[in-house]
Amino acid sequence: MEAYIIVIDGGGTKTKGRAYDLSGNLLREHVDGFANPMVDIDLSADHLSDTVEALAVEELPKAIVMGVAGSLQKRTGDLLLDSVKLRLKSDLKKVEIILVDDLTLSYYAVFKRESGILGLVGTGSALLAESDSKWVRMGGFGHILGDEGSGYVLAVETVKEAIWRNDRGDEQLANRVADYFGIDDIEAIKDVVYRAPKSELAALSKKVFEWEREAGLTHIIEGQIKAFSELVLALVKRTSKEKPEIKLIGGMVQNNPGYFNRIREAVVSLLASSGYICTVTCAEADACEGGLYLYEKYVK
């Protein structure tokens, strides 16, 4: 059997693993549950180890590259890595595992051997750039502390707006939200917000755009676009890039061209007002492809 590596892209919603031969050809794929250890480290380790074993066929892989959301902090990353190794079959424990966060994996998928600024706008949001051989990060603090422009924050702000209006006698938006989630009234939204998976609430963001004009939600969308654009400007100022190349990934921009265009226009305008000439594009690369370049850099 030909030599291969396993690459895993682990997010807060799902885990996608791929096996590639050393020329970069896709051999097989496996999808499992979430991998973010900040949600549940034991279940995350289960999903990651199950993905590895589903992709490890006959011969052992040359290496396993994992890009996992929520693993950036060393203590959490080490604990997650130990938990995964504990669950792997004895022969797989011998294989070298490279663990990075999901944004780093995506960075290598998008820029390969080059450099630029990567923006993630999905369920969450974050920015990553390489400047003078050092990583510069902005955002990525999660939905409680940040995630500007993300699907989750758009959904939460819409729910807050629905509650605010409902308390003042305007039930229309609250009824829309309740109907969408199949709950009796807006009071029951607490179960969705505090107990359901993040992906379930974040999915409401699709409706935010559908309801924008009729329900008067433009200020929510524009507010998040402004917040994300200001984050981009702050990151650019921390790098040495005079003409930054910015590439965006994530379901919120890749699956919603209208939202991407609004973000692009806002970022270009804001950076221009500070003297920067930038390009903003939507990248199409699969995050798992970044594992090929990480393998090349750290193992091969």
N, C-alpha and C positions, 0 to 999 in steps of 0.2 A: 504493500500500500504506500502511496506517495506521502511525503512529509507534509504536515499541515500545522496551522495554529488555530486556536480558538479565541475569538474576540467577542466580548459581551458588553452591550450597552444597557446599563441598568438605571431605570428612572423611577419616578414616584408612582407611575401608573403601570408600567410593564417592564419586563426584562426580555431583550432580544439578543440571542446569541447566534454567531455565524462561525462556520469552519471554512478557512481559506487555505488553498495550497500556497506554497512559498512564492508563486508567481502572481498571487492576488486573485486567483479564480475562486468564485464561491462554490463550495462543495455541498453544504447543507445549512439549514437554519432551524432554530427552535425558539419558541416564544413562551414565556412563563409570566408569573405574577410580578408585582413591584419588587424593587431592589433597594430602595432608599432605607438605610438603617435607622434614620431618624423617625421613621414610621413604626417599624418593628424589626429589630435587628435579627431576631431568630427566624422570622418568616423570610426576611431578605436573604439570609444565608441559605435557607431551604431552596428558594427560587434560583439563586445563583449556582449552588451545587447541583441542583437538578438539571440546570441548563448545561453545565459542563459535562455531566455524565451522559446527557442525551446526545451531545455532539462528539464525544470521545468514542470513536468506533475502531475496534481492533487495535491498531498501533496507538501509542501515546502521542499527544500533540507535542510539538517542539516548545511551545510556550502557551500560556493563557494570559490574555490581556483583558482586564476588566476596567471599564469606565463607569463608575457608580455614583449617582447623585447622593449627596450627604456624606461622602467618605473623605472629604478634603482634610478635615482635622485629623491629625496623626493618631490620637487615642481612639477615635471612632473607626478610622481606617484599619488600624492594627487589630482591633477587636473583631471587626467584620471579617478580615482576612483569616484570623485564627478560627473563627466560627465556620467559615467555608471549608477550610482545610480539614477541620474535625469531621465534617460530613462526607468528604470525598472518600472514594474507595482507596485502599492502600497504595496501589500503583500510581494513581493520579496525584497523590501527595508529593511525589518526587518531582513533578513538573513545576518549572519556575512560573510564578504568577506575578504579573505586573499590575498593580492597582493604582489607578488615577481616578479623578472625579470625571463625571460625564462630560463636563464642559471641555476639559483638556482633550478627551477622546475626540470630541466633535471638532475641536480646533485643528487637530492633525488631519482629520478627514477633509476639512474644508481647505486648509492652506498647505497641506502636505509638507514640503520642505521649505516653504516660503513663510512670510509673516504678515500679519495684518491685525484687524480688530474683529473679534467674533462676538455677536450678540445673540443670545438665546431668548426667544419670546415664545414660550409654550405655556404649560400649566404654571410654571414659574418663569423667572427671568434672571439673567446675569450677563456680564460682559467680561471678556478676557482678551488681553493683548500681550505680545512679547516685545519688549523694548530693552535694548542694550543687554540682551541675553538674560533678562529677568522677566518674570511674569507680573503683570499688572491686572488686578481683578477689581471689578466693581459690582455691587449687587450680590445676588446669590444668598441673601440672608433668610430666605423663606417668606411665606405669606404673612407672617406676623410682623416682621421687621422690614419687609421690602417687597420684592417681586413686582416692581413697577411695570405696568403695561401688560402683565401676564393675564392669561385666561382666568385664573383663580381670582385675582384681585378685581378684574372687571366684574366677575360674577358676585363677589362679596359686596362690592360697592353698589351694585344693582339691588341686591337684597336689602342693604342698608337704606337705600333710597325708597324701596317699597315699604319698609317698616315706617320710615319717617313720614311718608305721605299718608299711609294708613292711619297713623296716630292722629293725623290732622283731618281725617274724614274723606280722603281720596283713596278709594279701595282698588282702583283699576289696575295699577301695577302689581299690587299685592295679590290680586286675583290671578293675574297672568302668571306670576311666579308659582303660586299654589297649584294652578292647573298644570303647569309644566312638570312639577315634581309629583303630581298626583296626591297631594295632601289636602286636608279639609280646609285649612286656612293658614294664614301667614304665621300664626303662633307655632305651628308644627314644623316650621323651617329650622328650628333649633336642632331637631334630630338629624336633618340633612347636613347642617353646618358642622356640628360637633361630633357626629357619630359615623356618617357615611364617608367613604373614600374621597380624597380630594378631587379625584377625577370626575366624580359624580356632580359635585358642585361646579367645578370648572367648566363642565359641558354647557352650563347655562350661558356661557359667554357667546355661543353661537346665536342665541336668541337676542342677546343685547343688541347686536347689529340689525337683526330683523325688526326689532321693536324700536330702534333708535328714534326715528322721526315721529312715529305715532305716539310713542310713550315719553318722548322728550328726554332721551338719554345721551344726547350729544355731549353734554358737559362732562359726563363720566368718562366717555371714550377719549375726548380731547384732553381731559385732565391726566389720564394715564399715559397718553402719547407725550404730553409735555414733560411728565416726570421721567419717562424713559429717555427722552431726548436730552434732558439735563444731565442724566447719568452718563450718557455717551460723551457729552462735552467735558464733563469732569474727568473721564478716563483719558480722553485725547490730550487734555492739558497735562496729564501725568506722564505722557509718552513723548518721544522725540519726533513724532510724525507730523510733518507740516501738511502733507496731502494724504490723510489717512484713507485706507481702503477698508470699508466696513462691510462685513457680510453677516446677514441675519439668517438664523435657522429656527426651527420650532414650528409646531402646528399652527400657532396663531398667525404667523406670517406666510408659511408655506401653503396653508389651506385657505387663506383669506387674502387674496390679492388686494382688495380694497383697503384693508387694515395695513398691509405692508406699504402701500403707496402713501398712505397718510403719515405713517411713521417716517418713511424715507424723506418726504417733503419737509416734515418738521425738523428732522435731524440736519438735512442739508442747509435749511434756512438758519437754524440756530448756530451751527458751526460757521457758516458764512459771516454771521454777524460778529463773530469773534476772530475772523481773519483766516479761517481754515477752508480749504477747498477739498471736499471729500467726495467719494463715490460710495453709494449704498446699494447693495444688490442682495437678492435673496438666493442663498446657496441651496443646491439640491443634493449634496453629498450625503450618503448614509453614514451615520456616526461610526458604525462598526469598521468602516474602511480606515479610520484613524488608527486602528490597532496594527495595521500593516506597517505604518510608519513608526509607531512606537516600538514594534518588534525590531525593525531595522535599526533604530537608534539605540536601544538598550540591550538587545540580545544578539542579533545576527552578527 
